[in-house]
């Protein structure tokens, strides 16, 4: 099954994420993005997502939203009634990058949960105390 990624966010976050993905991987046709600032209302985004998800039942549509239970998420969650639509909220660039690179044949719920865990591990805090614990980094800077 083909994987199609739909990113729908507040502001222009979706456009920025797609720009970063394109910079890293080259232009991908796998992603469509919808920014609330451009579409003005979650209902306008919903209409576009509906149009896209109705085009093929052979595709798996993965909807990424920025905030769980935010206005965009709430408007789009009804699409998860379809067997070929999955939603992930609170994404980061690491998650999107891994989804773009995934082989469509190994897309399972377990694989998606693993990708989410990996993305969570990309969120970290670095301060002087943590930096001191990283001996090879300290050697590099000396």
N, C-alpha and C positions, 0 to 999 in steps of 0.2 A: 504494500500500500504506500502511496505517496504521502509524505508529510508536508502539510502547509501550515505555516506559522502566522498567526494574526496577533499583532501587538497593538493594544488599545490602552491609552494612558491619558492622564491629566496633562495639561500644558503641551509641550512639544517633546516630551521624554521619548516617545516611540520613535520619532524621526531621528533623534540623537542616537538612540541605540542602533537603529538600522544603519546610520552613517558610520558608526564605529565598527559594526560587523562588516560592512562593505570595505572599510579600510583594511581590516585584518584578513578577510577571506576573499575579497573580490566581490563584485556585485552578485547577489543571490536572488533568484526568482522565487525562493521558498518563502519569503516573508512579505506580508502586506502590513502596513502600519496605519493607525488612525489616532490622531491627536485631538483631544477634546477642544483645545484652543482653535483648531482649524474647523472642526465639524460642529462646534458651538453647543450641541446637546448630546447626551448619551443616546438619545433616540435616533439621531442622525447616524451615529456610528452603528447602532443596532441594525438599521436598514441596510447598510453596506455589508455588514457581517452576514446578515441573512442572505443577501444576494450571492455572496461568495460561497457560503456553506451549502447552498442549494444546487450548486453547479455540479457536484460529483459526490456520490456516496462511496466511491472507490478511494477517496482521500481521507486521511485522518487530519482533522483541523485542531490545532493546538492554539488556544487563545491565551495570551499572556496579558495580565493586567497589573498595574502598579500597586494597587491597594485593595486588599481583601475587604469586601463590603463597601468599597467606595462606589460612587455613582456609576462609573463605567462597568465595574465588576457586576454590580446589581442588575444593570440593564442587560448584560450579556449572559448571565448565568443560565438563563432559560435554554440556551443552545446546548447545554450539557444533557438535556433530555435525549438528544440524538446519540446513537451508539458510536458515531465517528467524530464526536467533539469532546475535547478535554480542556479544562481551564486550569491555569496555574497563576496564582497571584503572588505579588511581592518578589518579582524576578530581579536578577542582576545580570550584568553583561556576561559573566562566566557561564551562567545557565543558558543564555541565548546562544552563545558561541558553541557550547556543547550540543545543543539541539540542532543547530545548523549543520554541524559536522557528523551527526549520527547517521548510521545506516538505517534507512527506513524499515528494513526487514526485522530489526531487533527492537522495535518500539513496543514495549510492554509497560504495564503499570509499574512493575517492579523496576524496570530500567529507568522510567521517569522519576520514581522515588529516589533512586540512586543518584541521578543527575541533580536532583534538588538538594540532596545531602552534600554532594560535592560543591555545589554553588554556595551553600551555607558556609562551608569551610573556607571559601574565598573572602569572607568577611572577617576582618581581624583588626586588632588594635596594636599600634606600634608607638611606643614612647621610649624615652631614654632607658628606662629599666628593662624593657623587653629587648631593646637593641643590644644592651650589654650581655644578654644571654646568648646572643647569636655570634659566637666567637669568629667564625669565618668572615662574617660581614665586618666585624671590627678590624680584623687583619687586613681586609681589603682597603679600608679607609686610612690605615696608618701608613 
